[in-house]
Amino acid sequence: MSEFKGTFGLGEIVTVFVVLILSTVFFIMCWNLYFLAGEKQFATFSATVLGSLCLFLIALPMLSHKIDQWMGESLTEFLALQEKGAKITYPVCSQFLGEQALAGFMGSAMMLSARTVLENTGPAFTGVYCFVILMLAIIVATFSLTRFVLHLTKFKGWVYALASSTSVLAMVCALAVGLKSVTP
């Protein structure tokens, strides 16, 4: 319990309560939608994904504190962050869009493989599997956007909005391909 000391401030405590309230609402919705309708497999899958997400969100302040202690400045070196206001070149844009497409592809690959994982391992493991793949995709997209945003600090807010929109479009395109491939 000493690890939580100093990690959870007022904002984190409010976040934990909001997560707990929202997770309760979502669990009730999943229960009503799936379990009572006889879809126990979907209820288990949804409960696993939501439970994993809630645990992650509640542990996020402690995790970020530990990562900051563990990595410190080496995270900045690992991400190869540019100095603020560095020039935007074609390789920078291409790399950004490629990383966003990678994150979208990870989501698509998860959708394609989830049915096989479900048949072989069951809904609880599939829920954890989907959660882990989606978190990795979100981390890749977030790191990519963070690296790209540093190039935009010298411009106005509409340039950042354009870059964010491009990021979302690149990921949604790759996810749409994955959805199209798994739906009949």
Backbone as a chain_set.jsonl record, in Angstrom:
{"seq": "MSEFKGTFGLGEIVTVFVVLILSTVFFIMCWNLYFLAGEKQFATFSATVLGSLCLFLIALPMLSHKIDQWMGESLTEFLALQEKGAKITYPVCSQFLGEQALAGFMGSAMMLSARTVLENTGPAFTGVYCFVILMLAIIVATFSLTRFVLHLTKFKGWVYALASSTSVLAMVCALAVGLKSVTP", "coords": {"N": [[0.819, -1.191, 0.0], [2.135, 1.1, 0.37], [3.118, 1.968, -2.022], [1.139, 3.383, -3.248], [1.103, 5.694, -1.873], [1.403, 9.086, -2.173], [1.124, 8.892, -4.891], [-1.506, 9.004, -5.792], [-3.285, 11.778, -6.261], [-5.718, 14.42, -5.804], [-6.951, 14.659, -8.34], [-6.45, 12.113, -9.453], [-7.83, 10.48, -7.659], [-10.468, 11.327, -8.076], [-10.665, 10.509, -10.726], [-10.482, 7.72, -10.392], [-12.894, 7.221, -8.996], [-14.752, 8.032, -10.943], [-14.151, 6.183, -12.959], [-14.841, 3.824, -11.634], [-17.614, 4.222, -11.265], [-18.506, 4.478, -13.962], [-17.675, 1.972, -14.901], [-19.294, 0.278, -13.411], [-21.806, 0.967, -14.47], [-21.4, 0.143, -17.149], [-20.936, -2.616, -16.752], [-23.44, -3.4, -15.779], [-24.965, -2.798, -18.052], [-23.82, -4.627, -19.9], [-24.487, -7.005, -18.635], [-27.289, -6.928, -18.779], [-27.624, -6.795, -21.575], [-26.299, -9.039, -22.72], [-25.979, -11.381, -20.971], [-28.5, -11.872, -19.786], [-29.895, -12.269, -22.106], [-29.103, -14.705, -22.901], [-26.609, -14.943, -23.982], [-24.014, -15.877, -22.839], [-21.313, -16.157, -23.407], [-20.578, -13.779, -24.748], [-21.108, -12.004, -22.687], [-19.181, -12.73, -20.782], [-16.83, -12.161, -22.231], [-17.137, -9.342, -22.653], [-17.228, -8.45, -19.991], [-14.665, -9.175, -19.166], [-12.999, -7.58, -20.824], [-13.877, -4.992, -20.068], [-13.327, -5.096, -17.319], [-10.531, -5.396, -17.37], [-9.834, -2.964, -18.563], [-10.751, -1.151, -16.618], [-9.117, -1.851, -14.408], [-6.645, -1.161, -15.516], [-6.963, 1.633, -15.89], [-7.297, 2.471, -13.256], [-4.854, 1.728, -12.161], [-3.153, 3.298, -13.626], [-2.057, 5.9, -12.736], [-0.143, 5.034, -10.813], [1.414, 3.333, -12.393], [2.446, 5.15, -14.314], [3.956, 6.773, -12.656], [5.863, 4.909, -11.72], [7.073, 4.191, -14.154], [8.175, 6.627, -14.85], [10.044, 6.927, -12.771], [11.639, 4.707, -13.294], [12.52, 4.905, -15.994], [12.953, 7.662, -16.637], [14.807, 10.139, -18.202], [15.587, 8.472, -20.231], [13.385, 7.511, -21.578], [12.653, 9.618, -23.213], [14.86, 9.594, -24.892], [14.53, 7.027, -25.981], [12.175, 7.334, -27.45], [13.096, 9.059, -29.323], [12.648, 11.859, -29.431], [12.166, 14.922, -31.07], [13.587, 18.233, -31.019], [11.638, 20.98, -29.855], [9.835, 22.643, -32.355], [11.265, 21.688, -34.536], [12.054, 21.106, -38.015], [9.51, 20.176, -40.338], [9.552, 17.451, -42.369], [9.301, 15.394, -45.34], [9.982, 12.638, -44.676], [9.366, 12.701, -41.923], [6.566, 13.128, -41.89], [5.761, 10.867, -43.353], [6.671, 8.787, -41.722], [5.121, 9.252, -39.446], [2.472, 8.83, -40.44], [2.766, 6.18, -41.203], [3.22, 4.923, -38.729], [0.773, 5.435, -37.511], [-0.888, 3.972, -39.201], [0.132, 1.456, -38.62], [-0.759, 1.141, -35.982], [-3.531, 1.096, -36.458], [-3.602, -1.208, -38.061], [-2.845, -3.117, -36.194], [-5.135, -3.182, -34.607], [-6.905, -4.149, -36.551], [-5.764, -6.67, -37.117], [-6.147, -7.818, -34.642], [-8.929, -7.993, -34.625], [-9.315, -9.828, -36.703], [-8.061, -12.12, -35.712], [-9.311, -12.627, -33.317], [-11.625, -14.211, -33.328], [-10.656, -16.791, -33.837], [-9.014, -17.112, -31.604], [-10.984, -17.013, -29.651], [-12.438, -19.372, -30.207], [-10.511, -21.283, -29.591], [-9.58, -20.778, -26.975], [-11.495, -19.612, -25.27], [-13.873, -17.204, -23.883], [-12.932, -15.515, -21.758], [-10.076, -15.429, -21.835], [-9.862, -14.445, -24.419], [-10.924, -11.891, -24.114], [-8.94, -10.681, -22.505], [-6.807, -10.905, -24.285], [-7.696, -9.284, -26.464], [-7.832, -6.825, -25.127], [-5.107, -6.379, -24.451], [-3.877, -6.234, -27.01], [-5.231, -4.012, -28.082], [-4.41, -2.023, -26.25], [-1.677, -1.961, -26.809], [-1.797, -1.024, -29.455], [-2.905, 1.508, -29.013], [-0.858, 2.664, -27.504], [1.248, 2.71, -29.389], [0.102, 4.468, -31.293], [-0.22, 6.765, -29.703], [2.434, 7.404, -28.891], [3.475, 7.921, -31.424], [1.925, 10.141, -32.251], [2.668, 11.948, -30.263], [5.387, 12.313, -30.858], [5.109, 13.531, -33.359], [3.666, 15.852, -32.8], [5.468, 17.518, -31.528], [6.801, 18.665, -33.626], [4.985, 20.486, -34.448], [4.732, 22.578, -32.71], [5.496, 25.181, -33.208], [3.565, 26.22, -34.814], [0.147, 27.343, -35.379], [-2.925, 26.452, -33.594], [-4.748, 25.25, -35.387], [-3.211, 23.784, -37.146], [-2.269, 21.714, -35.579], [-4.759, 20.522, -35.069], [-5.377, 19.637, -37.642], [-3.335, 17.734, -37.984], [-4.024, 15.922, -35.97], [-6.507, 15.093, -36.907], [-5.699, 13.828, -39.253], [-4.271, 11.741, -38.12], [-6.329, 10.311, -36.835], [-7.871, 9.617, -39.093], [-6.079, 7.958, -40.527], [-5.82, 5.779, -38.76], [-8.509, 4.954, -38.55], [-9.083, 4.211, -41.17], [-7.45, 1.908, -41.475], [-8.602, 0.334, -39.47], [-11.189, 0.108, -40.495], [-10.777, -1.491, -42.719], [-10.101, -3.848, -41.405], [-12.533, -4.356, -40.043], [-14.249, -4.705, -42.209], [-13.217, -7.016, -43.275], [-13.872, -8.96, -41.39], [-16.592, -9.004, -41.149], [-19.572, -10.432, -42.477]], "CA": [[0.0, 0.0, 0.0], [2.998, 2.273, 0.416], [3.36, 2.426, -3.387], [0.088, 4.332, -3.597], [1.314, 6.923, -1.133], [1.959, 10.149, -2.981], [0.832, 8.678, -6.302], [-2.879, 9.414, -6.051], [-3.692, 13.095, -5.801], [-7.153, 14.644, -5.906], [-7.383, 14.339, -9.705], [-6.425, 10.668, -9.643], [-8.901, 9.899, -6.857], [-11.705, 11.602, -8.818], [-10.643, 9.624, -11.893], [-10.801, 6.368, -9.926], [-14.328, 7.148, -8.722], [-15.471, 8.098, -12.225], [-13.953, 4.882, -13.613], [-15.65, 2.821, -10.931], [-19.028, 4.467, -11.568], [-18.742, 4.107, -15.358], [-17.537, 0.526, -15.066], [-20.51, -0.33, -12.876], [-22.863, 1.167, -15.47], [-21.128, -0.726, -18.297], [-21.149, -4.003, -16.35], [-24.894, -3.609, -15.745], [-25.417, -2.837, -19.446], [-23.406, -5.902, -20.487], [-25.293, -8.049, -18.01], [-28.633, -6.879, -19.369], [-27.607, -7.033, -23.02], [-25.799, -10.343, -23.148], [-26.195, -12.519, -20.085], [-29.936, -12.169, -19.674], [-30.367, -12.688, -23.425], [-28.598, -16.044, -23.157], [-25.293, -14.861, -24.627], [-23.056, -15.888, -21.731], [-19.964, -16.007, -23.941], [-20.359, -12.351, -24.969], [-21.097, -11.355, -21.378], [-17.87, -12.993, -20.195], [-15.861, -11.392, -23.009], [-17.306, -7.918, -22.345], [-16.836, -8.223, -18.598], [-13.211, -9.279, -19.091], [-12.409, -6.385, -21.431], [-14.17, -3.845, -19.211], [-12.575, -5.247, -16.07], [-9.125, -5.095, -17.66], [-9.732, -1.522, -18.785], [-10.898, -0.474, -15.324], [-7.891, -2.074, -13.636], [-5.594, -0.367, -16.136], [-7.184, 3.048, -15.598], [-7.063, 2.711, -11.831], [-3.424, 1.573, -11.907], [-2.384, 4.178, -14.505], [-1.187, 6.856, -12.029], [0.982, 4.334, -10.207], [2.261, 2.873, -13.488], [3.174, 6.278, -14.902], [4.955, 7.176, -11.657], [6.927, 3.903, -11.736], [7.788, 4.306, -15.426], [8.976, 7.848, -14.766], [11.177, 6.625, -11.899], [12.464, 3.677, -13.89], [13.135, 5.311, -17.251], [13.389, 9.049, -16.588], [15.153, 10.752, -19.488], [15.825, 7.468, -21.267], [12.159, 7.394, -22.381], [12.777, 10.643, -24.241], [15.845, 9.082, -25.846], [13.939, 5.878, -26.656], [11.202, 7.828, -28.424], [13.819, 9.923, -30.268], [11.867, 13.089, -29.545], [12.858, 16.048, -31.686], [13.466, 19.48, -30.278], [10.441, 21.726, -30.218], [9.988, 23.516, -33.505], [12.098, 21.107, -35.585], [11.43, 21.193, -39.328], [8.683, 19.062, -40.805], [10.01, 16.971, -43.663], [8.516, 14.273, -45.853], [10.16, 11.432, -43.853], [8.66, 12.865, -40.647], [5.137, 12.889, -42.169], [5.608, 9.479, -43.772], [6.839, 7.939, -40.549], [3.945, 9.463, -38.607], [1.328, 8.131, -41.031], [3.053, 4.748, -41.137], [3.002, 4.461, -37.351], [-0.67, 5.454, -37.281], [-1.428, 2.821, -39.925], [0.522, 0.276, -37.851], [-1.692, 1.027, -34.856], [-4.8, 0.635, -37.022], [-3.43, -2.587, -38.498], [-2.863, -3.966, -35.003], [-6.542, -3.375, -34.275], [-7.489, -5.02, -37.572], [-5.25, -8.019, -36.89], [-6.823, -8.321, -33.446], [-10.291, -8.39, -35.011], [-9.239, -11.038, -37.521], [-7.615, -13.278, -34.942], [-10.088, -12.808, -32.075], [-12.572, -15.331, -33.474], [-9.882, -18.029, -33.669], [-8.618, -17.177, -30.196], [-12.204, -17.334, -28.9], [-12.763, -20.789, -30.395], [-9.489, -22.148, -29.007], [-9.242, -20.531, -25.569], [-12.634, -19.19, -24.481], [-14.136, -15.76, -23.885], [-12.162, -14.739, -20.772], [-8.736, -15.194, -22.39], [-10.023, -13.594, -25.597], [-11.088, -10.533, -23.616], [-7.621, -10.187, -22.102], [-6.048, -10.805, -25.538], [-8.153, -8.084, -27.179], [-7.428, -5.66, -24.345], [-3.661, -6.178, -24.571], [-3.578, -5.782, -28.374], [-5.727, -2.644, -28.225], [-3.54, -1.13, -25.489], [-0.436, -1.796, -27.584], [-2.109, -0.153, -30.59], [-3.078, 2.868, -28.498], [0.467, 3.157, -27.118], [1.967, 3.036, -30.626], [-0.501, 5.681, -31.865], [0.048, 7.895, -28.816], [3.843, 7.77, -29.034], [3.642, 8.511, -32.759], [1.329, 11.477, -32.246], [3.513, 12.786, -29.406], [6.587, 12.671, -31.623], [4.749, 14.426, -34.452], [3.181, 17.118, -32.249], [6.611, 18.375, -31.223], [7.13, 19.409, -34.843], [3.926, 21.46, -34.713], [4.626, 23.561, -31.626], [5.718, 26.546, -33.684], [2.428, 26.635, -35.626], [-1.096, 27.633, -34.665], [-3.701, 25.294, -33.17], [-5.435, 24.559, -36.476], [-2.271, 22.832, -37.744], [-2.339, 20.544, -34.7], [-6.053, 19.89, -35.319], [-5.244, 18.934, -38.916], [-2.498, 16.547, -37.749], [-4.813, 14.98, -35.175], [-7.511, 14.53, -37.816], [-4.988, 12.894, -40.119], [-3.98, 10.579, -37.292], [-7.57, 9.548, -36.673], [-8.241, 9.059, -40.39], [-5.178, 6.845, -40.853], [-6.173, 4.632, -37.933], [-9.856, 4.503, -38.874], [-8.998, 3.505, -42.457], [-6.926, 0.564, -41.236], [-9.614, -0.402, -38.705], [-12.314, -0.174, -41.392], [-10.384, -2.66, -43.513], [-10.244, -5.002, -40.51], [-13.963, -4.613, -39.831], [-14.819, -5.214, -43.479], [-12.74, -8.379, -43.503], [-14.443, -9.94, -40.442], [-18.054, -9.019, -41.225], [-20.023, -11.123, -43.701]], "C": [[0.862, 1.254, 0.0], [3.301, 2.803, -0.983], [2.325, 3.45, -3.818], [0.295, 5.68, -2.92], [2.008, 7.956, -2.018], [1.68, 10.015, -4.465], [-0.545, 9.204, -6.658], [-3.154, 10.769, -5.411], [-5.203, 13.223, -5.949], [-7.679, 14.272, -7.291], [-7.434, 12.842, -9.95], [-7.546, 9.987, -8.866], [-10.247, 10.128, -7.534], [-11.782, 10.693, -10.032], [-11.011, 8.205, -11.499], [-12.298, 6.235, -9.656], [-15.151, 7.199, -10.002], [-15.348, 6.766, -12.954], [-14.809, 3.82, -12.946], [-17.141, 2.989, -11.222], [-19.348, 4.048, -13.003], [-18.63, 2.603, -15.572], [-18.749, -0.203, -14.513], [-21.66, -0.209, -13.869], [-22.647, 0.235, -16.661], [-21.32, -2.193, -17.954], [-22.639, -4.318, -16.306], [-25.456, -3.686, -17.164], [-25.054, -4.166, -20.101], [-24.226, -7.052, -19.922], [-26.68, -8.099, -18.649], [-28.635, -7.235, -20.851], [-27.278, -8.475, -23.378], [-26.241, -11.495, -22.252], [-27.665, -12.882, -19.989], [-30.543, -12.598, -21.003], [-29.829, -14.071, -23.796], [-27.242, -16.067, -23.831], [-24.204, -14.783, -23.554], [-21.622, -15.676, -22.214], [-19.634, -14.53, -24.173], [-20.319, -11.583, -23.655], [-19.734, -11.53, -20.708], [-16.788, -12.187, -20.896], [-15.936, -9.909, -22.646], [-16.865, -7.595, -20.927], [-15.311, -8.276, -18.449], [-12.542, -8.034, -19.658], [-12.643, -5.165, -20.548], [-13.416, -3.91, -17.887], [-11.104, -4.929, -16.264], [-8.92, -3.605, -17.852], [-9.83, -0.758, -17.466], [-9.65, -0.639, -14.459], [-6.74, -1.241, -14.187], [-5.747, 1.11, -15.789], [-6.931, 3.385, -14.132], [-5.573, 2.633, -11.507], [-2.565, 2.553, -12.7], [-1.538, 5.214, -13.758], [0.042, 6.198, -11.409], [1.945, 3.847, -11.291], [3.08, 4.011, -14.086], [4.254, 6.783, -13.937], [6.143, 6.213, -11.665], [7.742, 3.983, -13.019], [8.679, 5.534, -15.416], [10.205, 7.637, -13.887], [12.156, 5.687, -12.588], [13.227, 4.188, -15.11], [13.676, 6.735, -17.233], [13.624, 9.626, -17.972], [15.368, 9.719, -20.59], [14.568, 7.215, -22.103], [12.182, 8.415, -23.508], [13.774, 10.199, -25.308], [15.283, 7.919, -26.646], [12.971, 6.319, -27.739], [11.843, 8.704, -29.496], [13.03, 11.201, -30.526], [12.731, 14.206, -30.119], [12.748, 17.258, -30.769], [12.211, 20.195, -30.749], [10.749, 22.643, -31.393], [10.9, 22.978, -34.588], [11.328, 21.125, -36.906], [10.611, 19.943, -39.637], [9.166, 18.708, -42.206], [9.133, 15.8, -44.105], [8.74, 13.002, -45.027], [9.443, 11.516, -42.502], [7.174, 12.56, -40.837], [4.883, 11.431, -42.528], [5.719, 8.524, -42.583], [5.627, 8.049, -39.631], [2.748, 8.681, -39.149], [1.53, 6.616, -41.013], [2.82, 4.182, -39.75], [1.515, 4.455, -37.011], [-1.333, 4.27, -37.986], [-1.065, 1.516, -39.215], [-0.432, 0.068, -36.68], [-3.062, 0.548, -35.343], [-4.727, -0.81, -37.478], [-3.437, -3.54, -37.31], [-4.292, -4.23, -34.554], [-7.233, -4.3, -35.264], [-7.046, -6.464, -37.387], [-5.903, -8.637, -35.659], [-8.232, -8.786, -33.799], [-10.285, -9.682, -35.814], [-8.905, -12.273, -36.705], [-8.483, -13.558, -33.713], [-11.041, -13.997, -32.171], [-11.849, -16.666, -33.276], [-9.454, -18.196, -32.225], [-9.819, -17.557, -29.331], [-12.54, -18.819, -29.009], [-11.782, -21.706, -29.679], [-9.289, -21.97, -27.511], [-10.421, -20.123, -24.697], [-12.742, -17.677, -24.379], [-13.293, -14.947, -22.903], [-10.764, -14.431, -21.307], [-8.817, -14.282, -23.608], [-10.208, -12.135, -25.194], [-9.765, -9.917, -23.206], [-6.749, -9.975, -23.345], [-6.409, -9.528, -26.293], [-7.726, -6.819, -26.441], [-5.941, -5.36, -24.524], [-3.304, -5.65, -25.966], [-4.043, -4.34, -28.569], [-4.875, -1.648, -27.439], [-2.213, -0.906, -26.216], [-0.665, -0.869, -28.779], [-2.26, 1.299, -30.138], [-1.731, 3.464, -28.092], [1.268, 3.544, -28.351], [1.429, 4.34, -31.224], [-0.189, 6.909, -31.017], [1.502, 8.347, -28.908], [4.095, 8.447, -30.372], [3.11, 9.939, -32.796], [2.157, 12.43, -31.387], [4.76, 13.242, -30.149], [6.261, 13.694, -32.702], [4.334, 15.803, -33.942], [4.337, 18.064, -31.933], [7.072, 19.172, -32.444], [6.141, 20.551, -35.083], [3.836, 22.564, -33.675], [4.826, 24.992, -32.095], [4.56, 27.084, -34.514], [1.209, 26.92, -34.753], [-1.865, 26.336, -34.376], [-4.376, 24.547, -34.3], [-4.52, 23.559, -37.166], [-2.26, 21.547, -36.903], [-3.651, 19.795, -34.918], [-6.022, 19.1, -36.623], [-4.423, 17.651, -38.748], [-3.258, 15.496, -36.947], [-5.877, 14.31, -36.04], [-6.879, 13.52, -38.759], [-4.666, 11.61, -39.377], [-5.212, 9.698, -37.15], [-7.971, 8.894, -37.991], [-7.374, 7.861, -40.768], [-5.538, 5.603, -40.05], [-7.542, 4.078, -38.297], [-9.87, 3.753, -40.203], [-8.51, 2.078, -42.259], [-7.921, -0.275, -40.434], [-10.809, -0.765, -39.569], [-12.018, -1.381, -42.276], [-10.523, -3.93, -42.668], [-11.69, -5.353, -40.26], [-14.604, -5.223, -41.066], [-14.429, -6.671, -43.692], [-13.357, -9.405, -42.545], [-15.968, -9.964, -40.481], [-18.483, -9.67, -42.529], [-20.615, -10.16, -44.714]], "O": [[0.387, 2.341, -0.328], [3.699, 3.959, -1.129], [2.606, 4.297, -4.666], [-0.271, 6.688, -3.343], [3.091, 7.7, -2.545], [1.971, 10.936, -5.229], [-0.727, 9.791, -7.725], [-3.243, 10.893, -4.19], [-5.888, 12.23, -6.193], [-8.73, 13.642, -7.408], [-8.364, 12.351, -10.59], [-8.147, 9.029, -9.352], [-11.082, 9.224, -7.567], [-12.849, 10.161, -10.339], [-11.779, 7.551, -12.204], [-12.908, 5.239, -10.046], [-16.143, 6.481, -10.129], [-16.329, 6.27, -13.508], [-15.434, 3.006, -13.626], [-17.851, 2.0, -11.406], [-20.333, 3.35, -13.244], [-19.401, 2.024, -16.337], [-19.188, -1.199, -15.088], [-22.402, -1.166, -14.087], [-23.594, -0.393, -17.136], [-21.821, -2.951, -18.785], [-23.058, -5.387, -16.748], [-26.311, -4.523, -17.455], [-25.884, -4.768, -20.783], [-24.612, -7.966, -20.652], [-27.177, -9.166, -19.011], [-29.551, -7.904, -21.328], [-27.917, -9.061, -24.251], [-26.814, -12.473, -22.731], [-28.036, -14.051, -20.097], [-31.601, -13.228, -21.022], [-30.081, -14.553, -24.901], [-26.773, -17.138, -24.218], [-23.557, -13.749, -23.386], [-20.809, -15.081, -21.506], [-18.539, -14.079, -23.837], [-19.572, -10.613, -23.527], [-19.197, -10.584, -20.133], [-15.928, -11.596, -20.243], [-14.911, -9.289, -22.362], [-16.205, -6.583, -20.69], [-14.737, -7.502, -17.684], [-11.623, -7.489, -19.047], [-11.719, -4.389, -20.303], [-12.926, -2.893, -17.395], [-10.493, -4.269, -15.423], [-7.942, -3.042, -17.361], [-9.068, 0.18, -17.233], [-9.182, 0.322, -13.848], [-5.953, -0.68, -13.425], [-4.769, 1.768, -15.432], [-6.413, 4.455, -13.812], [-5.082, 3.391, -10.67], [-1.358, 2.631, -12.467], [-0.375, 5.397, -14.12], [1.143, 6.746, -11.475], [3.161, 3.939, -11.123], [4.275, 3.852, -14.337], [5.339, 7.175, -14.365], [7.295, 6.645, -11.623], [8.966, 3.858, -12.984], [9.805, 5.496, -15.913], [11.29, 8.113, -14.218], [13.37, 5.859, -12.475], [14.425, 3.941, -15.251], [14.756, 6.987, -17.765], [12.731, 9.601, -18.819], [15.334, 10.066, -21.771], [14.678, 6.745, -23.235], [11.777, 8.115, -24.631], [13.545, 10.411, -26.499], [15.521, 7.82, -27.85], [12.947, 5.742, -28.826], [11.189, 9.052, -30.479], [12.777, 11.576, -31.671], [13.873, 14.405, -29.705], [11.918, 17.294, -29.861], [11.779, 20.037, -31.891], [11.774, 23.324, -31.424], [11.285, 23.728, -35.485], [10.097, 21.155, -36.913], [10.963, 18.826, -39.257], [9.186, 19.548, -43.105], [8.326, 15.286, -43.33], [7.762, 12.332, -44.696], [8.963, 10.502, -41.995], [6.585, 11.825, -40.045], [3.912, 10.829, -42.068], [4.947, 7.573, -42.464], [5.159, 7.043, -39.098], [2.088, 7.956, -38.405], [0.576, 5.86, -40.828], [2.283, 3.084, -39.606], [1.046, 3.567, -36.299], [-2.234, 3.64, -37.434], [-1.857, 0.574, -39.206], [-0.864, -1.055, -36.418], [-3.681, -0.308, -34.712], [-5.685, -1.563, -37.304], [-3.972, -4.645, -37.402], [-4.634, -5.348, -34.168], [-8.049, -5.136, -34.874], [-7.86, -7.382, -37.488], [-6.179, -9.836, -35.633], [-8.681, -9.836, -33.339], [-11.151, -10.536, -35.627], [-9.416, -13.358, -36.981], [-8.385, -14.638, -33.131], [-11.237, -14.713, -31.189], [-12.375, -17.567, -32.622], [-9.521, -19.297, -31.678], [-9.684, -18.334, -28.386], [-12.887, -19.453, -28.012], [-12.161, -22.78, -29.211], [-8.872, -22.909, -26.834], [-10.351, -20.279, -23.478], [-11.815, -16.955, -24.743], [-12.97, -13.795, -23.19], [-10.317, -13.286, -21.237], [-7.943, -13.44, -23.813], [-9.699, -11.238, -25.867], [-9.492, -8.759, -23.522], [-6.036, -8.977, -23.441], [-5.526, -8.779, -26.712], [-7.305, -5.847, -27.068], [-5.562, -4.207, -24.729], [-2.511, -4.716, -26.085], [-3.324, -3.534, -29.158], [-4.64, -0.537, -27.914], [-1.691, 0.209, -26.234], [0.179, -0.025, -29.081], [-1.79, 2.214, -30.815], [-1.491, 4.65, -28.317], [1.905, 4.598, -28.365], [2.204, 5.212, -31.615], [0.077, 7.982, -31.559], [1.773, 9.545, -28.995], [4.836, 9.427, -30.45], [3.771, 10.84, -33.312], [2.327, 13.595, -31.745], [5.145, 14.409, -30.079], [7.038, 14.618, -32.939], [4.621, 16.812, -34.585], [4.195, 19.281, -32.058], [7.67, 20.239, -32.299], [6.434, 21.477, -35.838], [2.944, 23.409, -33.756], [4.365, 25.924, -31.436], [4.553, 28.258, -34.882], [1.253, 26.753, -33.535], [-1.497, 25.264, -34.856], [-4.569, 23.335, -34.203], [-5.005, 22.574, -37.723], [-2.242, 20.44, -37.442], [-3.66, 18.565, -34.949], [-6.583, 18.006, -36.697], [-4.774, 16.608, -39.301], [-3.141, 14.302, -37.225], [-6.119, 13.109, -35.921], [-7.463, 12.472, -39.032], [-4.774, 10.518, -39.935], [-5.141, 8.482, -37.326], [-8.372, 7.731, -38.001], [-7.883, 6.86, -41.272], [-5.561, 4.498, -40.591], [-7.721, 2.862, -38.349], [-10.591, 2.766, -40.349], [-9.087, 1.14, -42.81], [-8.068, -1.47, -40.691], [-11.389, -1.836, -39.396], [-12.903, -2.194, -42.547], [-11.001, -4.956, -43.151], [-12.047, -6.531, -40.263], [-15.409, -6.149, -40.968], [-15.209, -7.463, -44.221], [-13.366, -10.598, -42.85], [-16.579, -10.86, -39.899], [-17.842, -9.486, -43.564], [-21.038, -10.581, -45.791]]}, "num_chains": 1, "name": "protein.A"}
